[in-house]
Amino acid sequence: MERIKMKLFKKELFKLAVLTAALCAFLFFMSCDDRLIVENNPNITRMFLVGDALKGWTDYDKTPLSEPMIRTGDTTFAYRGNLSAGFFKVSCDEIPDWDGNWFLPQKSDTVLTDGSEFVMRYSTSGDGGEAGYKWQITKSSLYTITIDKSAKTIKCEEDTGGVFIPTGTNDIFTHMWLIVCRPEAPYPYAMTKSGDNWTITRDLRNGEYIKFYGEAIPRTDWDTPYSLKWFCSLADGESVLDSALNTGTRTFKYGADNTLSWLIPNSAQDQRSYAITLRPREGTVAFERKN
């Protein structure tokens, strides 16, 4: 009987030794392989781009106005599309959250458009707010952005053969409005449909800011319900005319960000007549000063 007990005891002791060795090996492997460290390889299954280089920053419900990236591998995500000159950040949550997880530049706003690869900082405490660090695009064009979450790297490459065409411009519009932006309220003026385009000729004052609005009901209050159908400039205060000329053709940003506007430049007269043609399908708006 004692021999049987001794054999069972030795057997259990052997099992314990094997389990202990396996546990030690596992812990040693974890300490050596930094791919298992959460900060280096966080449990990220979705990524989104947020910023004025895309649609804008804030959605109607005050949440991040996001554009999804496509998962292209075990640790990689990519986005290919048109970006305008501006800024963006990378949300790493299932649903983007200002106080959630973000990939941000290491030290300051960082330009991405030269194709270089940058190491990112993984933030688990939010995006840093309005003054926080951002990625910057300096030229409106077609780009591919690639992120490797394990290496924490980001790369942005311009498609030099691509053409910047704002997304969403296949929408159908039954009305279009020229909006003159004044602090007290937007002043809407109905445009005339001409094929796929919209036209208007009217007097505009020096220093006025304008944009376009594609809803059926005119915009008469800045606090009216949220809309996606805004046509705005790529940069706030961009002149409608080329330097020293009476004409100009401008690329627009189409979508939810209605904070950007074109500027009517100063002239010898307080106001001048402008002929304007908005081309939604082509992604441009043409201005001509008539007198």
N, C-alpha and C positions, 0 to 999 in steps of 0.2 A: 504493500500500500504506500509505504513511504517513497519507494522508487517511482511509483506512478505520479505521486504529488510533485516529486522533484522534477520529473520530465515536463509536467504541465507548467510548473513554475519557470523552467528554463525556456519553454516555448513562448510563454507570455512575455518574458524578459526580452527574448529575441525580437518579437513583434514591436515592443516598445522602442528598442534600439533602432529598428528599421524606420519607424515613424519619426523618431527624433532626428535621424540622419536626413530623412526626406524634408522635414521642416527646416532644418538648418540650411540645406541646399537651396530650398525655395527662397528663404530670407536673404541668403547670399546673392542669389540671382537678381532679386528685386533691388538690392543695394547697388549692384553693378550695372544694371540695365536701366538707363534713365528714361527709356520709352514708357516705363510703367509708372513714372512719377506723374501725378495728376496735372501739375502745372505745365509739364512738357507735352503731355498728350491728353488733354482734357476730354471728357466724354461729350464731344461735340458731334451732333448728327445733322445739324442744319446751320447755314450761315446766310446772312443778309447784308446787302450794302445799303447804307442810309446816308443821304446828304444832298446838297444842292447841285452836285455834279450829276445827279440822277433826277428823281422827281422832286425832291425837297426834303426837309427835315421832319416836319410834324404832320401827322394825319389829323383828320377832323376830330378824333377823340383824344388828341394830345399824345398818342403813342407814336413811336418812330415810324416814319413813312418809308417802308422797306421795299427792296427789290431782291428777290431770292437768287442765290448762287446755286449752281448745279453740282452735285457730288460726282466727281470723276474718278475716284479711287478710294482705297481704304482710308487715306488721310488727306486727300486733296479735294478742293472745291474750285470751280471756275465760273466766271461771268464773261460773256461776250456781248457787247452792245455799245450803243452810242453814249458817250459821256461828254457833258459840256464843261468848260473851264469852271472849276469850283472845288469843293471839298466833300469828303465822305469818311465814314467810319464803318467798321465791320461788327455787326451783332452776331453773337454765337449762341443765342438761346433758341429754343423751339418756337417761341413767340417773342419777337424783339421787345426789350424792356430797357428803358433809360437807366435803371438801377441794376441791370443784370450783368451778363458777361460780354466783354468786347475785346477785339483785337485792335490795338492802338499803336501809333508810332512810339518809339522809345523816349525821345527827348523833346521834340518840337514838331510843328507842322512839317510834313515831309513830302517833297515832290516825287511822283511815281512814274512819270511819263517817259523816262529814258530807257526803260527796259531792265533796269538794275533790280537785283533781289535785295530785300531788306528784311531784317529780323524784327518781329513784332513783340510788343508787350501784351501779355494776357491779363486783362483786368477782370476781377470778379466783383468789383464794387462800383460798376457803372461806367458811363462813357466820358466822365470828366466835365460834363456841362458845356455850355456855349463856348467858354474859353479853353476847353480841353483840346488836347492835341488831335490833329486830323491828318488824313492823307489828302494830297492836293493834286488836281489835274490842271495843267496850265494851258491846254489847247483842246478845243472841241473837236472830237474825232471818234472813230470807231476803235475800241480797245478790247483786249483780252486780259482779264485779271485772274491770276492763279494764286491760290493759297494752299500751303501745306501746314495743317494744324499740328503735326508732330514736330516738324522742324521750326514751327512758328515763323514761317517766311511768307512774304508777299511779293509778287512781281506783276508789273503792268506793262503790256506791250502794245504799241500802236499798230493798227493795220493800215499801213501807208497807202494801200490800194483801196481802202474803204472810203465811203462818203458819209458824213454826218447827216443823218435823217432822223428827226425826232420820232420816238415811238408813239403809237396810239393815234396817228393821224389818218387812219382809215375809218375813224368814227364818222357817223352820218350827222350832219348839222342841218337843221331846218331854219335856224336863225343865227346871225352873227352880229356882234356889237363891238364897235370901237369904244373903248372905255377911257375917258379922260380922268386921271386920278387927281382928286382934290381932297384935302384933309377931312372935310366935312362929309363927303359922300362921293361915290363914283358917278360920273356923268356918262350915260350910255347913248350912243348914236347908232341907229340901225344901218347895217351894210346891205348891199344888193348882191344877190347870188348871180354868178356868171359862170355856168358850167360847174366845175369843181371849186372855183375860186369865189372870193367875196371882195367887193369894191366899195369905196366911198370917197367922195371929194368934199372937204370942208375946211374951214378956217381953224387953225390951231395957234395958240399963243406961244411966245418965247418962254422957254423954261418949263413948259407943261410936260407931264409924264403920261404916257399912254400904254395900253395893252389891249388885248382882244378877249372876248368872252363868247362861248359857243352854246349857251343854254337858250331855251325858247323864251324865257321870261327875262326882261332886261335887269341888269344889276343896278339897283338904286340905293343900296345900303351895304356897307362893308360887313355888317354882321348877319346878313342873310345866310341861309343854309349853305353848307359846304358843297363845292363843285370841283370836278376834275377837269372841266373844259376851259382851261385858261391857256392863252397863247402869250408868252412873256419873253423878254430879252434874255440872252445868255448871261449877261452881266448887268447889274443895276446901273441905270444912267447912261447906257450905250446910246450914242447919237443915231438918229434915224437916217442921217445923211453922211456920205463920204466927205472927207475933208475938202473944203473949197468947192464942192459940187452941189448941185440941186437935186441929186438923186442918190439913192442908196438901196441895196438889197441886203436884208438881214435874215439870219437863221434864227428860228424861235425855239424856245423850250415849251413843250406841251405837257400839261399834267396838273398836279395839285398845287404846286408851289406858285402862288400868285403874288409873291413879295417883290418880284423884279419887273422893271418897266423901262421902256425906251424914253429918251429925252428929245424934245423938240429944241433944236439949237437956236441961239440968239441970231437975230437978223436986224436989218436996218429998220424994219417995221415991227410994231408990237405983235402983230399976228399976220400970218401968211396962209394962202390956200395950199392944201396938200392933196394930191391924188394917191390913194393907198390901195394896193391889191394884196390880199392875204391868200396864199396858196397852201392850204392844209396838206394836200397830198405830196407836194414838193418840199415842204418844210421851210418855206421862205415867205417873207413879206417884203414888198417893194414900195418905196416911198419916192414921190416926186413933188418938189416944191414948184408951184405953178406960177407964182408972181413974186 
